[in-house]
Amino acid sequence: MANNAIRVRYAPSPTGHLHIGNARTAIFNYLFARHNKGKFIIRIEDTDTKRNVADGEKSQLENLKWLGLDWDEGPDVGGDFGPYRQSERNDIYKPLLQQLLDEGKAYESYRTEEQLTADRDAQKARGEMPHYEYEYEGMTDEQKQQAIADAKAKGLKPVIRFKVPKDHDYAWDDIVKGNVSFNSDTIGGDFVIAKRDGTPTYNFAVVVDDHMMKISHVFRGDDHVANTPKQLMIYEAFGWKAPMFGHMSLIISADTGKKLSKRDESVLQFIEQYRNLGYLPDAMFNFILLLGWSPVGEDEIFNKKQFIKMYDEKRLSKSPAKFDSKKLEWINNQYVKEADDSTIMDLALRQLIKGGNIPENPDTKTIEWARQLISLYKREMSYMAQINDMASVFFQEPEEVSGDALDEISNDTAPVVLKEFLERIQKLNPFDSVEVFHTIKAIQKDTGIKGRKLWMPIRIAVTHEMHGPELPESVELVGRDKAIQHIKQTLNQINNNL
């Protein structure tokens, strides 16, 4: 493989935010380029102006950068093959469209949307697959010219259609799927390459852009397979060499087995949603890469440099990739455990503020308290937004003890432990986890009560939970006043239940 010839691109449309599937396409192209010391290009396909959203391009680029991707050419960094927005490349497309018209490889089509709809309805009624029927079929040149003149007289604007060769096989050796072949008679007839306003369609513009930008390999989703024969026709019409294609497997939901659909709200599908929940970018990169690609061996956690070194496009899977949110949580938790405390503190503090549990501009004392709280839960969190639920005991007044927790303290020794603990923590100075720990050990020594019968009543009384982070640290963070209040409430409840 000639390394200096490797040029790949990710070409998003600014019609929405960065989707998991699109992020995967970008990552696979990025790793292929970096592994082969080639070029990674960003190109914005923004000709669908009706569907473009405000800040769509900005969102795409910002989220790619958040994932850790950088690029050699693009709308924000420039390059020798620009412009890098399709909307700015009309001067490149127009003469090439005219060339195909002049060579008889394309033609103006005046069929209206109403006529096309009527054609499709009639075809369905006959049990046929919908397709475009050549509107000048059987006409002489004079009749064709008259039909065009009549259409223009009515003020109709034409689309430009590519003239599809009859009964011709278009095949390519797909990097992922192997040999793929389509017969030209199966693609639905002559297809549109320029809209009525003169804007080129995707299948025309993408060919021109990839050729002009010297793209060597195209890695994209499996849903583009049906576009490839149309694009090969255009490459052939211009006498250009097509790049190598690799169509990556579909991403399906691990829960339903169905294709990941943007309309399926049971699965978060946009990178920004995961950013907002406090996921780590390196973890997202790692997880997304494993959707349809696998490293050698059993290990799955690697850093970006390792992925670049080991990346091999031959390990792209032909089988659908399962999007498993539980696996994503597990991978992110591995990264959280290894992350430096300041990173986790910053992300989790934002979540506490967003959840309304910490003031928007916390003072130094509150920040220190939050730091201790976050460190308690660091190893348990799969993503930072969980801190609000995990630590709810520190923000909400607990309800009465009930269920298994009540059964746990309904014995003769629980009141003894709680009364001793209540009396001693009122005198603690300082009131911190170290002194709390020594206090519990002293109660054990003085009463002979130990193990679960010692620790569990204190945990249940102070936090009203049977499980949680280290008990001395939890008591410190609840604070002396609330701890005393909760213990008194629990003792009253025990007495009332006797």
N, C-alpha and C positions, 0 to 999 in steps of 0.2 A: 504494500500500500504506500503510494507516494505521499508522505506526510504533508508536504507543502501544498498538495492539491486538495486536502480535506477542507471543505467548506460546508457547514450545515447551518440551518436556520430554524428559529422558532418564530412563527408568524401569527400572532394573536389578532383577533378582531376586538376592537374596543366596545363591544356590545354588552359587556358585563364584567364582573370581577373574575379574578383568576380561579378557575375551577381545578379540582384535584386532577382530572384527566389532562387538562392543558398543562398543568404544572409538571405532570409526569412526562409529557412530550418534551417540554423544555429541558428537563433534567437529563433525559436520555440523549438528546442532541448535544447538550452541554458536555456530558461525560465522554461521548464519542469524540467530540472535538478536542477536549483537553487530553484525553488518553493518547490520541494520535498527533498531538501538537499541531492541530489544525485551527480553523477559525470558527467561532460561534457568532452568528449574526441574529439580531432582532429586526424583524420587519413588521410594520403595522398594516394589517389589511382592513382599511377603514372605508371602503367604498360603499358599504351598506349603511348609508347615512341615516336611514329611517330607524335603524336598530341601535345605532351608536348611542352610548350613554355619556353623560357629563363626567369628566375625569376618568373615563374608562381606560384610556391609554396610561394615564398616570398611575391608576390602581394596579394595572398589569405589571408595569415596570417596578413599582415600589415593592410589590409582593414577591416578584422574582428576586430582587435584591435582598429582601428579608430572608428568603430561602438560601441565600449565599451564592447566587449566580452572578457572574459578570460576563460581559460580552465585548467582542472586539470591534463590532460595527453596529450601528443602530441609530434611531432618530435622535437620541440624546447624546451620542458620542461621535456621530458622523462616520465617515469612511469613504473609500474610493468608488463605491458602487451605488451611491445614493441617487435620488432621495430614498429614504427608508420608510416612507408612508405611501401607500398606493394612491391616495388622493392627490399626491404631488407628482405622479408619474404619467399623467395623461398624455403629455407630449411624446412619451415613449410608446404608449399603446396605440395612439391614433394612426400613425403611418403604417404600423404592422397590421392593424385591422384593414386599412385600405389596400395593403399588399395582398391580403387573402381575397378581398373583393375583386381586385384587378386580375388575379390569377384564376378566378372562378372556383376557388376553394371555399368561399363563403358567399352569402347573398343576403339581400335585404328581404325581410319577411314582414308582411303587413297584416298577418292574421291577428284579429283582435282577441282580447281575453275572452269575450263572450263566445266567439267562434271556436276558440281552443277548448273552452269548457264544454261546448256542445259536442265537439269531436270526441272528447274523453268520455262523455256520458254515452254516446252512441257505441263507442268501443266496448265499454263495460257491459252494455246491454247485449252485445254480440259475444260476450265472454272473452274479449281480447284484453291484453295488457295495454293500458293507456300509452299512447305514443304520438309523436308528431307526424302528421300526414303532409307530405310535400304539397304545398298549396298551388304550385305551378305544374303539377303532374298532367301530362298529355297536351300541354300548350305549346304552340309554336313560339318562336322568338317574338314575333309581332304581337301575339296574344299576351305573352308574358309582359311585354313592355306596356301594352294597353292596360293590363290589370294593375301594374305599378303606377301608371299615370292616373288611373281612376282613384286609387288609394290616396295618392298625394293630393288629388283634387278635393278629397273629403277631409284633408288636414290630418290624415293618419301619420303617425310617426312609426318608422320601422324598428324592429330589432335586427341584429345581424346574426344569422345562423351559420354554423360551420357545416359544410357539406360532408356528411359521414360516408366514407367509402363502403361499398356494398360487399357483404360476405367476406370480410377480411379479419383475420385473427390478430389480436394484439396481446402479446405475452411478455412477461418479464420474470426474472429470477428474483423473487422477493427475499430480502435478507432474513425476514422472520418466517414467512409462510411457505417459502420454496417457490416452485414454478406456478404461476397464475396466468390464466388465459381467458380472454373474452372475445366473442365474435361480435363484430361491429353491428350485426343485425339485431343484437339483443339489448342495445343500450337506450332504445326509445326514440330513435330517429335523429334528424339533424338538430343539434342543440344550440342554444343561444350563447354567443360569445360577447355580445354587447347589448345593453338594454336600450330602451327607446330614447333615453336621454344621452346616449353615447357612452355611458359608463361601462367599462368591460366587466364581464362576469368573472367569478372566481376561477373557473377552469381555464380561462384565457390568461388572465392577469398573472396567475401563479406560475404558469409556464414561462411567460415573458420575464417575470421577475427572477425566477430560479436560473434561467439561462443567462440573463444579463449580469446577475450577481455571481455567476460561476459556481452555483451550488452543486456539490459533488454527490451528496447523499441526502435523501429525504426520509426522515423517520417521523411517522405520524400515526394517528389512531386507525384502527381497523375499519372505522366508518368511512374512510377515504378510499377504500379499495375500488369501489364502483366509479370513482372519479378518475382513476389512473388511466384506463383505456382512452378516455376522452382527451386527457392531457397528452398521452402518447401520440394521438392523432395530430395534435397541434405541433408537437415536436417534429413529427414526420413531415408535416406540411411546410415547415420552415427549413427542413433539412438540418435540424439541430440534434445534437446528442442528448439523450435524456439522462438525468442522474440515476443513481441506484436508489431503489425504493425499499423501505422496510415498514410494514404495517403492523403496529403493536396490538396485542390482544385487547379485547374489551375488558372493562372493569365492571365487575358485578358485585352486588351486595352479598356479603357472607350470610346475612339473615334470610334473604328472599331468593337468592340465586338469580335474580333478574338484573339486567343491565342497569348500571348506576344512572339514574335519571335526575336531571336538575329539578324535576317536579316532585321528586320523592323527598318530602320534608322530614322523614324519619332519620335521614343521614345528613350530617353537616358536610357540604360538598365544596365549600369555597375556602381558600387559604385564609382570607381575612377573618372568617368565623373562628378558625383555630387560633389565629393571632389574638383575637379578642378574648379567648378563653384562657390565654396564658400558656399555650404550647410553646416549646422551644424550636427555633428554626432548624437546627441540626437534626433534631429528632424527626421533624416533618420530612426533611430531605431524605433521611434514612428510610423512613416508612414508605414514602412514595416510590423510591427507587425499587423497593421490593415488590411493587405491584407489577408483576410481569417480567421481572429479572431476578436472577438468583446468583449469589457468589458461590465459589467452590467451597465445599465443606459445610459444617453445621452452624458456624457463627453467623450472626445477622447484624451485629452492631459494629460499625466502623466509622471512622471520620471521613471527611470529604477527600482528603489527600489519598487515603487508602482506597476509596472507591475509584478515584481517577486512575490510580495505578493498576487496579485489578479489573477495571471495566472491560467487558468483552461482549460485543453485540451478538455473538453466537449463542449467548446464554439468555437471550430474550425468549420468553415463553410463547408458544403457539396457543396455549390454553388460556381461558379467561382468568383474569387476576381477581382474587377475592378481596374486597374492601372490608376489613374486619376492624371495627372501631375499638374493640377490646385489645387487639394486638397493638393498635396505635397507642392506646393508653399505656400498655406495658412498655413499649419502646420509649415513649416519652418519660416514663417513670425512671427508666435506666439512665437517661440523660439528666434528669432532675437530680438524682442521687449523686452524680459525678460533677454537676455544675458548681461553680463557686457560689458561696453564700450571698455575695452582693448581687449577683444576677437574679437569684431566686427571691431575695428580699425585695428588689425593685419591682419584679413582675407581680409577686403576691401582694405587695402593699397596694399596688394599683387596683387589684381585685377587691381588696378590703375596702378601699375608698369607693370603688364602683358599687359595691354591695351595700354601701351606707353604714358600714360598721366602724369606719375610721373617718374622721373629718377630712375634708378635701385638702386642707393645709395643716397637717398634724404638727403639734409642737414636738420638741426634742424628747420629752418624757414618753409621749405616745409612740413615737417612732421606735424608741428603745424597747418599749413593751411589745410592739408589733414584731420587732426583730426576734425577740425571744419566742413569741407565739409561732412565727413562721418556721423557726428552726426546729420547733417541736414536731411539726407536721411535714417537714421537708421530704423525708424518706417515704412517706405514705402517699404524697400527692402524685397523681398522674398528670394533672395540669393545674395551673395556679388558681383557676376559678373555684376549685374544690375547697379552698381554704375557708370560704364563707360557710359552707355546710359543715365541714369537718370541725370547725372551731365555734360552732353556733352556741355551745354551752357558755362561752366567754362573753357572749353578746345578748343572750336572751335569758330571762328568768325561767328556770326549769319548772315544769309542772310537778305534781305530786309523784313520788316514786310508785311504780306499778309493775305488774307482771313479774317476770323473772327477777328483776332487781328488788322488788318488794319481798319476794320469797327468800332472796339471798340475805336480807338483813332481818328476817323474822326469826331470830334465834336469841338465846340468852346472852351471848357474848357481844353482839353488835352494839347494844346500848352502852355496855362497859367501855368498849373501844371509843365510841363517839364522844362520850362524856369526858374521858381522859384527854382525847385529842382537842376537844373544844376548850377545856380549861387551860391546856398548855399553849395552844397557839395564840391565845389572848395575851400571853406574856412574852412571846417570841420577839427577839430583837438581835439582828434584823429579821424581818419576815421574808425569807427567801428559801429556795429549794433545798439548800444545804441544811439549814436549820430545821426545815420540815422533815427531811429524811432522818435527821438525828432524833427528832421528836418521836417519829413512828417507831424507830428502833428502841427508844427508851420505854415506850409503852409495851413493846414486846417483852422486854426484859422484866419490867415491873409486874405485868399481868400474866405472863406465860402464854398469852394468845399470839399466835404467829400464822404465817402463810396467808391463805385466802381469807380466813376469818379476821385477819388483822387489816389487810390492805383493802379488801373489797368494800366493807362498810364505809371507809373513809372516801373511797372513789365515788361510790354511789351517792353518799350524802352531799359531797362537795360539787360533783358534776352531774349527778342524776344519770350517769351512764355506767355501763359495766365494762366498757372497753375504751381505750384512748391512749394518748401518749404518756410518757413517764409521769407517775403520780405526784412526786414532789414538785416538779416543774409546773404541772397543771394547777396545783394548789396555790403556788406563788402567783401565777397569772390570773387566777380567779380573784385573788386579793384577800387580805385579812377580813375586811368587813363582810364581803359577800360569802366567804367561806363560813364565817361564824353564823351568818343569817341562814344559810342553807342547812348547816348541821342542826341548828335549833329547830328548823321546820321539819327536818327528817325525824328528830327525836320526838317531836310532838305527834307526828304521824304514827310512829311506832307505838307510842303510849296509847293513842286512840284506838289502835288496832288490837291491843291486848285484851 
